[in-house]
Amino acid sequence: MKLILPFRVALLVISLSPTTAGAQALQVPRVEVGGQVGWIGAIGECLCVLPIVGPRLTVNISQQNAVELSVETLTPGAPRAYGLYFLQFKRTPRRPSNWSGITPFYTVGTGGYYNHDRVPEYRQTRPDGSVVIYPAHSTGELSGLNVASVGGGLERGLSRYASIRLEGSGFAVLDSHEGFLAYRVLAGVSVPIGGYRATTNK
């Protein structure tokens, strides 16, 4: 699959990049924006796996704690879009020690699903020869918080202006009509607003 390539690149960068000894500690900014690609799979009668893609916003409330909002679309093609959104807490057990160090993190959160449909114009001819026109329109739905998720991953700073990460999570959809268990695996990039800062440890 075409989406395998981002995972290979991310894994290569995270695992093979040299760790510089020293003296710099990574200082994260208040806000980071990014995006991610990956797969989502359901655990049940249908072991279906679908590609997902979407943006992510990270608000760092401290050097080790953050709140993240992500929107992941399963079917990005027109005329229908369907996907999930996640609001999660992210914590790193320790502060990043240097620019090239690999930092583990874990997440816990909630979320829901959304869908958006674009209905094209439709014309119907009546028996008397007149034509009824139904104009094009859009419909959508945004669920409440009916998802519980937990996961973790690895992150590494590439430069002052970017970092890369790999993560996975399992989640349960707690819907009164159709609940199920699922998982997702993601590779993503984050861009810090204002850049990461390095301070010298003495």
Contacts in CASP RR format, 6 or more apart in sequence:
PFRMAT RR
TARGET T0000
AUTHOR 0000-0000-0000
METHOD contacts of the structure
MODEL  1
MKLILPFRVALLVISLSPTTAGAQALQVPRVEVGGQVGWIGAIGECLCVL
PIVGPRLTVNISQQNAVELSVETLTPGAPRAYGLYFLQFKRTPRRPSNWS
GITPFYTVGTGGYYNHDRVPEYRQTRPDGSVVIYPAHSTGELSGLNVASV
GGGLERGLSRYASIRLEGSGFAVLDSHEGFLAYRVLAGVSVPIGGYRATT
NK
1 51 0 8 1.000
3 37 0 8 1.000
3 38 0 8 1.000
3 39 0 8 1.000
3 51 0 8 1.000
6 37 0 8 1.000
6 38 0 8 1.000
6 187 0 8 1.000
6 188 0 8 1.000
7 38 0 8 1.000
7 166 0 8 1.000
7 185 0 8 1.000
7 187 0 8 1.000
9 187 0 8 1.000
10 164 0 8 1.000
10 165 0 8 1.000
10 166 0 8 1.000
10 187 0 8 1.000
10 188 0 8 1.000
11 166 0 8 1.000
13 156 0 8 1.000
13 158 0 8 1.000
13 164 0 8 1.000
14 102 0 8 1.000
14 154 0 8 1.000
14 156 0 8 1.000
14 164 0 8 1.000
14 166 0 8 1.000
17 100 0 8 1.000
17 101 0 8 1.000
17 156 0 8 1.000
18 100 0 8 1.000
19 98 0 8 1.000
19 100 0 8 1.000
19 101 0 8 1.000
19 102 0 8 1.000
20 98 0 8 1.000
20 99 0 8 1.000
20 100 0 8 1.000
21 98 0 8 1.000
22 98 0 8 1.000
22 201 0 8 1.000
23 98 0 8 1.000
23 200 0 8 1.000
23 201 0 8 1.000
24 98 0 8 1.000
24 99 0 8 1.000
24 198 0 8 1.000
24 199 0 8 1.000
24 200 0 8 1.000
24 201 0 8 1.000
25 95 0 8 1.000
25 96 0 8 1.000
25 97 0 8 1.000
25 98 0 8 1.000
25 198 0 8 1.000
25 199 0 8 1.000
25 200 0 8 1.000
25 201 0 8 1.000
26 95 0 8 1.000
26 96 0 8 1.000
26 97 0 8 1.000
26 98 0 8 1.000
26 99 0 8 1.000
26 157 0 8 1.000
26 196 0 8 1.000
26 197 0 8 1.000
26 198 0 8 1.000
27 63 0 8 1.000
27 196 0 8 1.000
27 197 0 8 1.000
27 198 0 8 1.000
27 199 0 8 1.000
28 60 0 8 1.000
28 63 0 8 1.000
28 66 0 8 1.000
28 96 0 8 1.000
28 192 0 8 1.000
28 196 0 8 1.000
29 60 0 8 1.000
29 192 0 8 1.000
29 193 0 8 1.000
29 194 0 8 1.000
29 195 0 8 1.000
29 196 0 8 1.000
29 197 0 8 1.000
30 59 0 8 1.000
30 60 0 8 1.000
30 193 0 8 1.000
31 57 0 8 1.000
31 58 0 8 1.000
31 59 0 8 1.000
31 60 0 8 1.000
31 192 0 8 1.000
31 193 0 8 1.000
32 57 0 8 1.000
32 58 0 8 1.000
32 60 0 8 1.000
32 163 0 8 1.000
32 190 0 8 1.000
32 191 0 8 1.000
32 192 0 8 1.000
32 193 0 8 1.000
33 55 0 8 1.000
33 56 0 8 1.000
33 57 0 8 1.000
33 58 0 8 1.000
33 190 0 8 1.000
33 191 0 8 1.000
33 193 0 8 1.000
34 55 0 8 1.000
34 56 0 8 1.000
34 57 0 8 1.000
34 58 0 8 1.000
34 188 0 8 1.000
34 189 0 8 1.000
34 190 0 8 1.000
34 191 0 8 1.000
35 54 0 8 1.000
35 55 0 8 1.000
35 56 0 8 1.000
35 70 0 8 1.000
35 188 0 8 1.000
35 189 0 8 1.000
35 190 0 8 1.000
36 53 0 8 1.000
36 54 0 8 1.000
36 56 0 8 1.000
36 70 0 8 1.000
36 72 0 8 1.000
36 186 0 8 1.000
36 187 0 8 1.000
36 188 0 8 1.000
36 189 0 8 1.000
37 51 0 8 1.000
37 52 0 8 1.000
37 53 0 8 1.000
37 54 0 8 1.000
37 186 0 8 1.000
37 187 0 8 1.000
37 188 0 8 1.000
38 51 0 8 1.000
38 52 0 8 1.000
38 53 0 8 1.000
38 184 0 8 1.000
38 185 0 8 1.000
38 186 0 8 1.000
38 187 0 8 1.000
39 49 0 8 1.000
39 50 0 8 1.000
39 51 0 8 1.000
39 52 0 8 1.000
39 184 0 8 1.000
39 185 0 8 1.000
40 49 0 8 1.000
40 50 0 8 1.000
40 52 0 8 1.000
40 72 0 8 1.000
40 74 0 8 1.000
40 84 0 8 1.000
40 182 0 8 1.000
40 183 0 8 1.000
40 184 0 8 1.000
41 47 0 8 1.000
41 48 0 8 1.000
41 49 0 8 1.000
41 50 0 8 1.000
41 182 0 8 1.000
41 183 0 8 1.000
41 184 0 8 1.000
42 48 0 8 1.000
42 180 0 8 1.000
42 181 0 8 1.000
42 182 0 8 1.000
43 180 0 8 1.000
43 181 0 8 1.000
43 182 0 8 1.000
43 183 0 8 1.000
44 180 0 8 1.000
44 181 0 8 1.000
50 74 0 8 1.000
50 75 0 8 1.000
51 74 0 8 1.000
52 72 0 8 1.000
52 73 0 8 1.000
52 74 0 8 1.000
52 83 0 8 1.000
52 84 0 8 1.000
52 184 0 8 1.000
52 186 0 8 1.000
53 72 0 8 1.000
53 73 0 8 1.000
53 76 0 8 1.000
54 70 0 8 1.000
54 71 0 8 1.000
54 72 0 8 1.000
54 73 0 8 1.000
55 70 0 8 1.000
55 71 0 8 1.000
56 68 0 8 1.000
56 69 0 8 1.000
56 70 0 8 1.000
56 188 0 8 1.000
56 190 0 8 1.000
57 68 0 8 1.000
57 69 0 8 1.000
57 70 0 8 1.000
58 66 0 8 1.000
58 67 0 8 1.000
58 68 0 8 1.000
58 90 0 8 1.000
58 190 0 8 1.000
59 66 0 8 1.000
59 67 0 8 1.000
59 68 0 8 1.000
60 66 0 8 1.000
61 67 0 8 1.000
63 95 0 8 1.000
64 91 0 8 1.000
64 92 0 8 1.000
64 93 0 8 1.000
64 94 0 8 1.000
64 95 0 8 1.000
65 89 0 8 1.000
65 90 0 8 1.000
65 91 0 8 1.000
66 89 0 8 1.000
66 90 0 8 1.000
66 91 0 8 1.000
67 87 0 8 1.000
67 88 0 8 1.000
67 89 0 8 1.000
67 90 0 8 1.000
68 86 0 8 1.000
68 87 0 8 1.000
68 88 0 8 1.000
68 89 0 8 1.000
68 90 0 8 1.000
68 107 0 8 1.000
69 85 0 8 1.000
69 86 0 8 1.000
69 87 0 8 1.000
70 85 0 8 1.000
70 86 0 8 1.000
70 88 0 8 1.000
71 83 0 8 1.000
71 84 0 8 1.000
71 85 0 8 1.000
71 114 0 8 1.000
72 83 0 8 1.000
72 84 0 8 1.000
72 85 0 8 1.000
72 86 0 8 1.000
72 184 0 8 1.000
73 81 0 8 1.000
73 82 0 8 1.000
73 83 0 8 1.000
74 82 0 8 1.000
74 83 0 8 1.000
74 84 0 8 1.000
75 81 0 8 1.000
75 82 0 8 1.000
75 83 0 8 1.000
78 118 0 8 1.000
79 117 0 8 1.000
79 118 0 8 1.000
79 119 0 8 1.000
79 120 0 8 1.000
80 115 0 8 1.000
80 116 0 8 1.000
80 117 0 8 1.000
80 118 0 8 1.000
81 115 0 8 1.000
81 116 0 8 1.000
82 113 0 8 1.000
82 114 0 8 1.000
82 115 0 8 1.000
82 116 0 8 1.000
83 113 0 8 1.000
83 114 0 8 1.000
83 115 0 8 1.000
84 111 0 8 1.000
84 112 0 8 1.000
84 113 0 8 1.000
84 114 0 8 1.000
84 147 0 8 1.000
85 111 0 8 1.000
85 112 0 8 1.000
85 113 0 8 1.000
85 114 0 8 1.000
86 109 0 8 1.000
86 110 0 8 1.000
86 111 0 8 1.000
86 112 0 8 1.000
86 147 0 8 1.000
86 149 0 8 1.000
86 171 0 8 1.000
87 109 0 8 1.000
87 110 0 8 1.000
87 111 0 8 1.000
87 145 0 8 1.000
88 107 0 8 1.000
88 108 0 8 1.000
88 109 0 8 1.000
88 110 0 8 1.000
88 149 0 8 1.000
89 107 0 8 1.000
89 108 0 8 1.000
89 109 0 8 1.000
90 105 0 8 1.000
90 106 0 8 1.000
90 107 0 8 1.000
91 105 0 8 1.000
91 106 0 8 1.000
91 107 0 8 1.000
92 103 0 8 1.000
92 104 0 8 1.000
92 105 0 8 1.000
92 155 0 8 1.000
93 104 0 8 1.000
93 105 0 8 1.000
93 106 0 8 1.000
94 103 0 8 1.000
96 103 0 8 1.000
96 157 0 8 1.000
99 157 0 8 1.000
99 159 0 8 1.000
99 196 0 8 1.000
99 198 0 8 1.000
100 156 0 8 1.000
100 157 0 8 1.000
101 156 0 8 1.000
101 157 0 8 1.000
102 154 0 8 1.000
102 155 0 8 1.000
102 156 0 8 1.000
103 154 0 8 1.000
103 155 0 8 1.000
103 156 0 8 1.000
104 152 0 8 1.000
104 153 0 8 1.000
104 154 0 8 1.000
104 155 0 8 1.000
105 152 0 8 1.000
105 153 0 8 1.000
105 154 0 8 1.000
105 155 0 8 1.000
105 165 0 8 1.000
105 167 0 8 1.000
106 150 0 8 1.000
106 151 0 8 1.000
106 152 0 8 1.000
106 153 0 8 1.000
107 149 0 8 1.000
107 150 0 8 1.000
107 151 0 8 1.000
107 152 0 8 1.000
107 167 0 8 1.000
107 169 0 8 1.000
108 149 0 8 1.000
108 150 0 8 1.000
108 151 0 8 1.000
109 148 0 8 1.000
109 149 0 8 1.000
109 150 0 8 1.000
110 145 0 8 1.000
110 147 0 8 1.000
110 148 0 8 1.000
110 149 0 8 1.000
111 144 0 8 1.000
111 145 0 8 1.000
111 146 0 8 1.000
111 147 0 8 1.000
111 149 0 8 1.000
112 143 0 8 1.000
112 144 0 8 1.000
112 145 0 8 1.000
112 146 0 8 1.000
112 147 0 8 1.000
112 173 0 8 1.000
113 143 0 8 1.000
113 146 0 8 1.000
113 147 0 8 1.000
113 173 0 8 1.000
114 140 0 8 1.000
114 141 0 8 1.000
114 142 0 8 1.000
114 143 0 8 1.000
115 140 0 8 1.000
115 141 0 8 1.000
116 138 0 8 1.000
116 139 0 8 1.000
116 140 0 8 1.000
117 138 0 8 1.000
117 139 0 8 1.000
117 140 0 8 1.000
118 136 0 8 1.000
118 137 0 8 1.000
118 138 0 8 1.000
119 136 0 8 1.000
119 137 0 8 1.000
119 138 0 8 1.000
119 139 0 8 1.000
120 136 0 8 1.000
121 133 0 8 1.000
121 134 0 8 1.000
121 135 0 8 1.000
121 136 0 8 1.000
122 133 0 8 1.000
122 134 0 8 1.000
123 131 0 8 1.000
123 132 0 8 1.000
123 133 0 8 1.000
123 134 0 8 1.000
124 131 0 8 1.000
124 132 0 8 1.000
124 134 0 8 1.000
125 131 0 8 1.000
125 132 0 8 1.000
126 132 0 8 1.000
143 175 0 8 1.000
146 173 0 8 1.000
146 174 0 8 1.000
146 175 0 8 1.000
147 171 0 8 1.000
147 172 0 8 1.000
147 173 0 8 1.000
147 174 0 8 1.000
148 171 0 8 1.000
148 172 0 8 1.000
148 174 0 8 1.000
149 169 0 8 1.000
149 170 0 8 1.000
149 171 0 8 1.000
149 172 0 8 1.000
150 169 0 8 1.000
150 170 0 8 1.000
150 171 0 8 1.000
151 167 0 8 1.000
151 168 0 8 1.000
151 169 0 8 1.000
151 170 0 8 1.000
152 167 0 8 1.000
152 168 0 8 1.000
152 169 0 8 1.000
153 165 0 8 1.000
153 166 0 8 1.000
153 167 0 8 1.000
153 168 0 8 1.000
154 165 0 8 1.000
154 166 0 8 1.000
154 167 0 8 1.000
155 163 0 8 1.000
155 164 0 8 1.000
155 165 0 8 1.000
155 190 0 8 1.000
156 163 0 8 1.000
156 164 0 8 1.000
156 165 0 8 1.000
157 163 0 8 1.000
157 164 0 8 1.000
157 196 0 8 1.000
158 164 0 8 1.000
160 192 0 8 1.000
160 195 0 8 1.000
160 196 0 8 1.000
160 197 0 8 1.000
160 198 0 8 1.000
161 191 0 8 1.000
161 192 0 8 1.000
161 195 0 8 1.000
161 196 0 8 1.000
162 189 0 8 1.000
162 190 0 8 1.000
162 191 0 8 1.000
162 192 0 8 1.000
163 189 0 8 1.000
163 190 0 8 1.000
163 192 0 8 1.000
163 196 0 8 1.000
164 187 0 8 1.000
164 188 0 8 1.000
164 189 0 8 1.000
164 190 0 8 1.000
165 187 0 8 1.000
165 188 0 8 1.000
165 189 0 8 1.000
165 190 0 8 1.000
166 186 0 8 1.000
166 187 0 8 1.000
166 188 0 8 1.000
167 185 0 8 1.000
167 186 0 8 1.000
168 183 0 8 1.000
168 184 0 8 1.000
168 185 0 8 1.000
168 186 0 8 1.000
169 183 0 8 1.000
169 184 0 8 1.000
170 181 0 8 1.000
170 182 0 8 1.000
170 183 0 8 1.000
170 184 0 8 1.000
171 181 0 8 1.000
171 182 0 8 1.000
171 183 0 8 1.000
171 184 0 8 1.000
172 179 0 8 1.000
172 180 0 8 1.000
172 181 0 8 1.000
172 182 0 8 1.000
173 179 0 8 1.000
173 180 0 8 1.000
173 181 0 8 1.000
173 182 0 8 1.000
END
